Amino acid sequence: MTKDQKKIAPPSLRDETRNLLRRAGLVARKRLGQHFLVDEEILAKILAAADVKSGETVIEVGPGLGILTVQLARRARTVVAVELDDNLAAFLRDNLGSLPNVRIINRDILDVEPEELLEGETRYRVVANLPYYITSPVFRHFLEAKIKPESMVVMVQKEVANNIIAKPGDLSLLALSIQFYAEPKLVTYVPASSFFPPPKIDSAVLRLEILAKPRVKVGDPDRFFGLIKAGFSAPRKQLLNSLFGGLGKTREEVLAVLEKAKIDPKRRAETLSLEEWAGLWQVFSSEKP
């Protein structure tokens, strides 16, 4: 590449991010888990996974400097960008004010229901770069909402992503709670170097295809997950012992329920599939208090 070619080469996403931060007088706030994506290839994969069509509404959680927001706005009818940081929200309003299909909402996503953001719409997608400390609450916020999204494309910690897509043998309470409502798939892993400033750990992009109805029929999801939570109350212990300790029942009562559900009491909670938990719940909920 010649010197002249170098001079006219477009700025990288990393350079653009630094320039935007400098121009706005902003710095990444570690307290809010702010790390800005500066990898064009990963950005393209997120957009492809989101698969936003014209006429669709997107709720973007954590738009940051709005680089992804602009790309979403070119594809969607409406983008509702929800930003907690007051300074970033003000910057977005100034910088994206020329985009008529973008609305900037300066609120905590956990304090606003999706229907409040949709203004009468009933169908939407979610795209989010989630600070690690609110990953689980945000998933629950949308998956248990009155109006659920059709899909979610989210950036999460790599370890959390592997947890969410796990199969029986390595399942967790988080994995079961998400797989109850959605089909999660890995889009790509994202090295720490893809962010500015880089976090200490790698990330991953997941796509969740939201199911029309929960994967298993249990009647009362809250009590169903109360049972699962009891099963995971003593990690790596046999199911008989963890349920005995977590449910406040006698060992004999728990053993009887497990035997009736045809589940080996020596198994561990992480080995049970969602369907097996549902079968156990059917037996458990039919027993007299």
N, C-alpha and C positions, 0 to 999 in steps of 0.2 A: 504494500500500500504506500502510495506517495505521500509527501507532506501535504499537498493540496487536497488529496482525498481525505486525509485525517482531519483537515480543517472543516470540511463540509459534512463530515459524518454526523448523523443525528445524535443528540445526547442519549446516554443510556438511562434506563429507568432509575438506576441508583443516582445518577447525576441529577435527574429531574426531581427526585425526592429530596435530595439535599438542597436544591435550589428553592423548592417550594417551602421547605422548613425555614430556610434563611430569609426568604422574602416575607414570610408571615411572622418571623420572629418567634418561631416555636421550637421546642425540643421534645423528643420522645419522653413520655412520663412513665417511668418504671412502675410507679404505684398502680397505674392503670393497665400495665402489661402491654404498652404500645411498642410494636415492632412492625415497621412498614415493609411490605413485600416489594422487592426491587428486582425480581427475576421475571423477565418477559415470557420465558417458556412456561413457567408455573402459572402466570397470569392467563396465558392462552388456554392452558388445561382447565383452569377454573371456569372460564367462560364456556368452553366446550362442554364441560360436565353440567353446568347450569342449564344449558340448552334453552335459553330464553327466546321466546317467539314474539313477534310483533303482536300487540294487543294484550300482552300479559303484564301482570303487576309483580314487582319484585320488592321484597323487604330486605334491605341490606343492613346488617348489624355490624357496627364498627367500620364505617367507610374510611376512616383515617383522613388522608389527604385527597380522597376522591378519585384516584386514578382508576380503580375498578368501577367506580360509580359512573364515570363518563362512558366507559365501554358498555356497561349495562344499559345506560340511557339510549345508546344507539340501537339497541335491540328491543327493548321493552316499551310498552305504552307508558308505564309509570314506574318510577323507582322511588321508594320511600326509604331514605337513608337515616338510620337512627344512630346518633352519636352522643355519647355521654359527656365527653370533654367539651366544656363551654367554649374554649378557645378554638378547638378544631371545628366545632359547629359554626362558629362565627366566620371562620376562614372559608368553610364550604359554601356558606350562603353568599359570600362575596365572590368566590372563585367560580361557582357553578350557577350563578344567578341567571346566566343567559340560557340555561337549559330549562325549558318550560315544563318538561315532564319529570323533573326531579324535585322532591320535597325533602327538606332537611328537618329532622325532628331532634331537638336537643333534650333527650330524656334517657333514663335508664330503661333498657328494653324490658327488664323484669318488672317494671312498674306500669307498663302499658300493654293492654291486651291487643292481639292482632286486629280484631274488628275495629278498634279505635283508630288504627292506622289506615285501614282499607277504604274508609269512606263509602261504604255500601257494597264494595266488591266482596265476592265470596271465594274467589280462586286466586291463589298467589304462590310464588316460590320464595324461598329464603336463600340468601347468599350471605355468608358470615365469616369473618376472621375473628375468632373468639379468643379473648384473653383467657389464659388457662384456668384462672381462678373462678370463672363463671361458666365453664363448659357444661357441666351437668345441669345446673339450673336453667340454662338457656334451652337445652334440649327438652327438658321437661316442660318449660314454658310453652313451647310450640307444639309438642306432641300431645299435650293434654289440653290444648286450647279448644275453645268452642268451635272455632273455625281453624282447621288444621291446614298447613301448606300442602301443596301437591308434591313438592320435593324440597330438600335442603342440601346445599353444597357448603360444607364448612371446613375451615382450617382449624385443626386441633393438634395438641401434643401428640407426637408419634406413638408414645406408649398408650395413650388414651385411645387412639385410633385402632391400634392392634387389639386392645381390650374390647372395643365395641364390635368389631367384626369377628370375634372369636367364635369357635364352635364348641359343642359339648366336650368337656375335658378341661377347658380353660375359661368357662363362662364366669361372669361376675354379675352382681346386681345391676350395674350400669348397662352391661351388654343385654341382659334380659329385658330391662325396662325400655330399651330402644328397639330391640328386635320384636317386642310385643306390638309396636306401632308401625315399624318401618323395616325395609330391606336395605341394610347398609352395605356399601361397597367401597373399596379403596380406589381412589382415583390416582394418587401419586404420593410418594414421600417427598418432603421438602427439607433440604439441609438448612442448618442455621445460617449459612452464608447467603441464603436467598433473601435475608431481611436486613434492614438498616434501622437501628443498630441490631446486630445479630443476637438472638437469645442464646441461652446456654445449652439448649436442647433442640433436637430436630423436630419437625412437625410433619403433618400429613393432611391431605385433602380427602374428605369423604363425601360421597353422595348418598343421601337417604331418599329412597323412593317410599313415600308414605302410603301405607295400605288403606284400602277403602274401609276396612274394619279391622279391629285387632286380630292378630294371628290366631289366638285361641279365645274361646268363649268362656268367661269366668264369672260374669254377672256383676261382681263388685271388684274392680281393679285395685282399689285402695287396700282392701282386706287381702286380696290375692298377693299383692306385693308385700304386705305385712308378713305373710307366711314365708315368702322368699327371703325377706330380710332376716327373719329368724333363722332360716337355713344357713345364711352367711354370717351369722352373729359370732361364730367361732371358726375362722378360716382354717381350712385344711383338716378340720376334725371330721369324724364320721357323722353322717347326717343324723343318726339317732341322737348323738350327744349334742350337736348344735341345736337341733329342734327342741330337745329336752330343756336346754338352757334358755333358749330364746322364746319359747311359747309359755313357759310356766306350767307345763303339764307334767304328769308323772312319766317316768321312763316307760312304764307298761302301756300307758295311753298312746304315747308316740309310736311305740313299736307296733301296736295294733293297727294304727292308721297306715303306717308304712307297709305292713304286710297286706292289708286290704287293698292298697294301691299297687301292690306287686313291685315295690321298690326295695332293693336290698338295703337294710339299715346301715351297712358298712360303707356304702357309697358316700362320696363327698358332694357337697352342694354344687361345685363347679362342673360336675359330670352330668347333671340332669339337664335334659333339653327343656325348652319352653313347654312342649306338649306333656312331658312327664310332670312338670310342676303343676300344669293345669289338671292333670289326672289326680295328683296328690291333693290339690285344692278341692276337687269335687268330693273326695272322700272326707277330707278334713271338715269341710263346710256342712256336710250332711250329718256329722256326728252331733249328738246332743251336747249342749254346753256343759 
